[in-house]
């Protein structure tokens, strides 16, 4: 029950196609100017480290993350472990970028290396090593497999990604990999941060920017993983699409004469004579039906994106 259903992909195909269209626009500008690319990588690395660690309970804020990594300072009131988690994740991101440039194959040794970086100075006995005993996950609706089965299951997953027998696009493939990795739970600790690094290795090798699962979506994220355990990948795929869309939009907005005029939904619907309400437009954004992305707890979109969706719906109705 761990392979994604065809009808789930079909449900989100319009949104997936939109991501590839955005990627094509970015590709048309490649190679991106170094000053733009370096700034994007740095800013997204801060966000990636902050959000991934925060999902796991780290209390260091985004601003503190930036200070720690840029200035090398320690933040009063934050534990040594939280500081190590910040430095470690940043080093792991650098490793992902290096790996993305040298090979198209996902290798077990590379994932073990990422895990070792994540747990450096924290869990030295477990860093970079497959677990050899059973584990339980609080709040999960499943029990991870017996430790004796983990090496074979892990190898099977890596082979599946590399062979891609179902011919999945990189976004769907990264989604399936993400769920199966969490289900296998190959390590005693650090599984979440490691899988979010490794899934981005799949995306980045396919030419997509890093997809960042937001801390504000933590509950939605865990619920989506639990649903996928029961064979329903709808919510997890939607979350992945939204994460990819946000990063693609950030890249597009950094380029000259590209991207719509994105605004908070409240600002758009508050304009005089705008025919759609906030609840309706917000629902379209959350469902991935319009070009939109999330910042904190707020959704951003554009009047053009909303009008495009409405006009497309009208055309489809006429054809039917």
Phi and psi in degrees as a GROMACS rama.xvg file:
@    title "Ramachandran Plot"
@    xaxis  label "Phi"
@    yaxis  label "Psi"
@TYPE xy
-101.39  -1.90892  UNK-2
-91.6239  141.885  UNK-3
-72.5839  143.424  UNK-4
-78.1997  144.455  UNK-5
-61.2853  -39.3446  UNK-6
-68.4317  -24.958  UNK-7
-67.7019  -42.515  UNK-8
-64.9361  -43.8504  UNK-9
-61.0808  -36.6088  UNK-10
-60.1741  -34.261  UNK-11
-106.747  11.9122  UNK-12
-63.2245  -37.3058  UNK-13
-61.6737  -42.4148  UNK-14
-66.5834  -40.6636  UNK-15
-63.3983  -42.4891  UNK-16
-60.6584  -37.4009  UNK-17
-63.3079  -36.5309  UNK-18
-65.0768  -40.9986  UNK-19
-67.5567  -32.761  UNK-20
-65.147  -41.4381  UNK-21
-65.5118  -41.7837  UNK-22
-60.32  -40.5686  UNK-23
-63.2495  -37.8503  UNK-24
-64.3158  -41.1399  UNK-25
-66.5181  -43.0292  UNK-26
-59.9444  -31.23  UNK-27
-65.6079  -20.6046  UNK-28
-95.1893  -5.2244  UNK-29
-73.7701  146.017  UNK-30
-73.9656  135.504  UNK-31
-67.6824  146.325  UNK-32
-53.8833  137.06  UNK-33
-57.5361  -38.083  UNK-34
-65.8196  -36.161  UNK-35
-72.3061  -46.0596  UNK-36
-63.8443  -43.0343  UNK-37
-63.8006  -40.969  UNK-38
-66.6028  -42.1806  UNK-39
-61.9424  -47.2644  UNK-40
-60.6581  -43.9776  UNK-41
-64.8233  -48.7116  UNK-42
-65.5293  -41.2772  UNK-43
-71.1151  -29.3708  UNK-44
-65.2012  -40.9416  UNK-45
-59.368  -46.5807  UNK-46
-65.2561  -41.3384  UNK-47
-61.4612  -48.6317  UNK-48
-62.9607  -48.1359  UNK-49
-59.388  -52.5729  UNK-50
-66.4061  -42.8404  UNK-51
-65.7559  -42.0181  UNK-52
-68.7181  -39.3441  UNK-53
-64.5417  -35.4426  UNK-54
-58.2414  -32.8143  UNK-55
-90.1495  4.11686  UNK-56
107.195  -1.52469  UNK-57
-66.955  134.43  UNK-58
-98.9437  2.3639  UNK-59
-69.5784  131.865  UNK-60
-79.3248  171.441  UNK-61
-62.0914  -44.1007  UNK-62
-64.7209  -39.3875  UNK-63
-67.5022  -36.2613  UNK-64
-58.8483  -45.1532  UNK-65
-63.6274  -42.3268  UNK-66
-64.3136  -42.8726  UNK-67
-62.2107  -43.8503  UNK-68
-80.2759  -34.5043  UNK-69
-83.3091  -40.5645  UNK-70
-103.998  -14.5029  UNK-71
70.818  23.5402  UNK-72
-90.0886  165.909  UNK-73
-105.814  146.164  UNK-74
-101.734  124.305  UNK-75
-60.3599  135.694  UNK-76
88.485  -5.68483  UNK-77
-104.267  142.109  UNK-78
-72.7912  160.218  UNK-79
-61.6911  -38.1438  UNK-80
-59.8967  -43.7067  UNK-81
-63.8619  -35.9124  UNK-82
-66.3261  -43.2458  UNK-83
-62.2476  -40.2141  UNK-84
-60.4981  -35.8547  UNK-85
-69.2987  -50.4477  UNK-86
-62.5217  -42.5987  UNK-87
-62.0429  -44.736  UNK-88
-66.1057  -37.7225  UNK-89
-62.5102  -41.4348  UNK-90
-65.5217  -36.4124  UNK-91
-66.7155  -36.6191  UNK-92
-61.6144  -43.9494  UNK-93
-59.4587  -37.3078  UNK-94
-66.6146  -38.2867  UNK-95
-61.6214  -44.2157  UNK-96
-60.8409  -41.7097  UNK-97
-65.0752  -43.2549  UNK-98
-66.5601  -35.5495  UNK-99
-64.0863  -24.375  UNK-100
-90.2989  -12.6184  UNK-101
-111.927  -16.5752  UNK-102
-155.399  151.174  UNK-103
-100.414  -2.79579  UNK-104
-100.519  138.696  UNK-105
-83.793  127.385  UNK-106
-121.622  143.535  UNK-107
-59.5695  -40.8786  UNK-108
-61.7952  -33.1604  UNK-109
-71.2229  -40.1801  UNK-110
-66.4417  -40.0836  UNK-111
-62.6782  -36.5799  UNK-112
-66.1019  -41.4932  UNK-113
-62.9899  -42.3297  UNK-114
-63.7564  -38.8208  UNK-115
-62.4626  -38.6944  UNK-116
-67.806  -39.4145  UNK-117
-61.5109  -38.6887  UNK-118
-101.449  10.7669  UNK-119
-57.9558  131.865  UNK-120
65.8117  8.83492  UNK-121
-116.119  -56.0654  UNK-122
-133.226  68.5618  UNK-123
-59.4093  -32.2202  UNK-124
-70.3877  -21.2867  UNK-125
-109.931  -13.3921  UNK-126
-62.8303  124.515  UNK-127
72.6197  18.6315  UNK-128
-127.219  135.835  UNK-129
-66.2002  141.042  UNK-130
-66.3719  148.764  UNK-131
-119.946  18.3232  UNK-132
-150.301  170.029  UNK-133
-74.2119  156.347  UNK-134
-137.969  159.261  UNK-135
-127.782  147.671  UNK-136
-117.77  118.226  UNK-137
-63.2385  130.135  UNK-138
86.329  -6.73038  UNK-139
-86.7581  155.586  UNK-140
-101.209  25.7472  UNK-141
-151.274  164.208  UNK-142
-110.615  120.544  UNK-143
-55.779  152.906  UNK-144
-63.4308  158.986  UNK-145
-55.1062  141.689  UNK-146
-57.7328  -31.0902  UNK-147
-65.48  -24.0998  UNK-148
-89.3864  -15.853  UNK-149
-59.9792  -47.3405  UNK-150
-56.7149  -43.6392  UNK-151
-69.0438  -40.4002  UNK-152
-64.9892  -38.6056  UNK-153
-65.5381  -45.0769  UNK-154
-63.6604  -40.472  UNK-155
-60.4362  -41.691  UNK-156
-64.8299  -44.6343  UNK-157
-63.0597  -41.2843  UNK-158
-62.3142  -38.5545  UNK-159
-63.6012  -44.2494  UNK-160
-63.3159  -44.4614  UNK-161
-70.0167  -37.0096  UNK-162
-85.6729  -27.8134  UNK-163
44.2108  59.685  UNK-164
-63.9203  -23.0623  UNK-165
-92.3898  4.86833  UNK-166
53.5341  49.3002  UNK-167
-82.0788  145.643  UNK-168
-70.3131  162.689  UNK-169
-58.0371  -32.6335  UNK-170
-68.8016  -46.2342  UNK-171
-68.0453  -40.3585  UNK-172
-61.76  -43.0245  UNK-173
-64.7191  -33.335  UNK-174
-66.4013  -47.4343  UNK-175
-62.9295  -44.1308  UNK-176
-58.7359  -44.7534  UNK-177
-57.8096  -49.405  UNK-178
-64.5922  -48.001  UNK-179
-63.3644  -37.9882  UNK-180
-60.5837  -48.3977  UNK-181
-62.8672  -38.0921  UNK-182
-65.2921  -43.2147  UNK-183
-64.9561  -37.8173  UNK-184
50.7116  65.3685  UNK-185
-69.404  -15.5855  UNK-186
-120.227  159.679  UNK-187
-68.2688  -36.6311  UNK-188
-148.153  157.636  UNK-189
83.6708  11.6247  UNK-190
-63.5685  -43.9606  UNK-191
-63.298  -50.619  UNK-192
-63.634  -36.8871  UNK-193
-68.7669  -42.114  UNK-194
-68.2155  -33.5749  UNK-195
-72.3097  -23.8347  UNK-196
-75.5786  -46.7617  UNK-197
-68.3265  -36.5633  UNK-198
-64.2354  -34.0239  UNK-199
-72.3247  -25.0775  UNK-200
-62.6839  -39.9288  UNK-201
-63.3799  -46.4031  UNK-202
-67.3083  -43.8044  UNK-203
-69.3687  -33.2855  UNK-204
-67.7316  -20.9455  UNK-205
-92.2505  5.11546  UNK-206
92.7143  6.84405  UNK-207
-91.4589  150.861  UNK-208
-72.9677  169.045  UNK-209
-63.6381  138.235  UNK-210
-98.9502  126.683  UNK-211
-112.426  115.95  UNK-212
-74.5128  123.341  UNK-213
-80.5011  144.534  UNK-214
-58.6545  -35.7915  UNK-215
-65.6552  -16.9501  UNK-216
-99.7821  16.3705  UNK-217
-54.9566  -50.1346  UNK-218
-64.2148  -43.674  UNK-219
-61.0739  -39.0455  UNK-220
-63.6057  -49.3666  UNK-221
-66.1456  -37.6998  UNK-222
-63.2215  -39.1981  UNK-223
-64.5116  -39.6834  UNK-224
-65.1506  -41.1712  UNK-225
-64.1181  -38.9059  UNK-226
-64.5602  -38.6321  UNK-227
-65.4366  -29.0219  UNK-228
-61.7073  -24.9334  UNK-229
-97.6935  11.0779  UNK-230
92.6237  2.21822  UNK-231
-103.937  103.899  UNK-232
-95.1407  4.50506  UNK-233
-56.5867  -52.9072  UNK-234
-68.5001  -37.6665  UNK-235
-68.6526  -41.1966  UNK-236
-65.2194  -41.1147  UNK-237
-61.4189  -42.1726  UNK-238
-63.1791  -39.4493  UNK-239
-66.1627  -42.7634  UNK-240
-59.6226  -44.8912  UNK-241
-63.6899  -39.03  UNK-242
-65.9927  -41.3899  UNK-243
-66.3532  -41.6386  UNK-244
-61.904  -41.4139  UNK-245
-60.3105  -48.1324  UNK-246
-67.9112  -40.5879  UNK-247
-60.4713  -40.7651  UNK-248
-66.2004  -40.1764  UNK-249
-61.1623  -42.1813  UNK-250
-63.4858  -47.262  UNK-251
-61.2023  -40.4833  UNK-252
-68.6028  -14.6487  UNK-253
-86.9522  -7.34198  UNK-254
-98.9915  150.134  UNK-255
-69.2799  134.789  UNK-256
61.3947  29.6714  UNK-257
-125.743  155.151  UNK-258
84.937  153.325  UNK-259
-80.1699  174.329  UNK-260
-86.5264  87.7395  UNK-261
-74.9802  134.716  UNK-262
-139.892  160.524  UNK-263
-59.2431  142.605  UNK-264
-54.8084  -40.6171  UNK-265
-57.1462  -39.065  UNK-266
-66.5384  -37.7393  UNK-267
-70.33  -49.9116  UNK-268
-72.2367  -16.0534  UNK-269
-81.8114  -10.1413  UNK-270
-67.7675  142.359  UNK-271
-56.126  135.935  UNK-272
72.7045  4.39376  UNK-273
-69.4152  127.008  UNK-274
-82.6415  -3.28603  UNK-275
-121.601  145.154  UNK-276
-88.0083  166.832  UNK-277
-62.7604  -42.2773  UNK-278
-60.668  -42.3555  UNK-279
-67.5199  -47.8027  UNK-280
-66.5921  -38.866  UNK-281
-62.185  -39.9425  UNK-282
-63.3192  -42.3585  UNK-283
-60.0974  -40.3064  UNK-284
-66.399  -47.0634  UNK-285
-64.555  -29.9646  UNK-286
-86.7185  -1.82186  UNK-287
75.0386  18.1902  UNK-288
-85.1186  -18.0292  UNK-289
-124.257  161.538  UNK-290
-69.5535  104.335  UNK-291
-153.031  158.624  UNK-292
-147.642  163.002  UNK-293
-109.419  134.879  UNK-294
-126.348  115.367  UNK-295
63.257  -120.059  UNK-296
-104.791  2.235  UNK-297
-105.556  142.381  UNK-298
-97.2909  138.889  UNK-299
-117.771  137.981  UNK-300
-151.155  -163.615  UNK-301
-140.249  158.198  UNK-302
-61.3669  -37.6697  UNK-303
-62.0642  -40.8877  UNK-304
-64.7071  -40.3095  UNK-305
-67.0363  -45.9743  UNK-306
-63.0255  -41.0981  UNK-307
-58.2556  -44.1347  UNK-308
-63.8262  -45.8688  UNK-309
-63.306  -44.449  UNK-310
-64.0755  -39.6866  UNK-311
-63.2207  -39.08  UNK-312
-63.911  -39.9975  UNK-313
-63.9192  -40.9857  UNK-314
-64.4899  -41.3515  UNK-315
-62.9508  -41.8781  UNK-316
-63.131  -39.5864  UNK-317
-64.3763  -39.8647  UNK-318
-66.1102  -31.7945  UNK-319
